[in-house]
Amino acid sequence: MQRTSLSTHALVEFLKANRFQYFDVSLLLHHGLLATHTISFRKTHIWDEGIDNSTLKWLRDEFLEHYENAVWVIN
């Protein structure tokens, strides 16, 4: 199975191109650990459900700022 690594900006562009679809993506943490998020771009917001089952509604710029230096992995 091939994995694709994306910056947060690239992830947002990918989500925008695939609006209204949900994707399981993993946030790459220290030491290679992954934290899975189910994420979607709907209209003007990013919907982000984390591993704790809490769902956050982000504006695009808020998401970009919060995860500024993050690396995401898509299977």
KAMOWO-V582561 format. One record per pair of residues at least 24 apart in sequence whose ideal C-beta (glycine too) atoms are under 7 Angstrom apart, sorted by sequence separation. I is the first residue (numbers start at 1). J is the second residue. If there is no record, write none. Layout:
i=I j=J
i=I j=J
This chain:
i=15 j=39
i=15 j=40
i=16 j=41
i=15 j=41
i=15 j=46
i=34 j=73
i=27 j=70
i=28 j=71
i=28 j=72
i=27 j=72
i=28 j=73
i=26 j=72
i=25 j=72
i=26 j=73
i=12 j=60
i=25 j=73
i=25 j=74
i=12 j=63
i=23 j=74
i=12 j=64
i=9 j=64
i=8 j=64
i=8 j=67
i=8 j=68
i=11 j=72
i=8 j=70
i=7 j=71
i=8 j=72
i=5 j=71
i=6 j=72
i=5 j=73
i=6 j=74
i=3 j=73
i=4 j=74
i=3 j=74
i=3 j=75
i=1 j=75
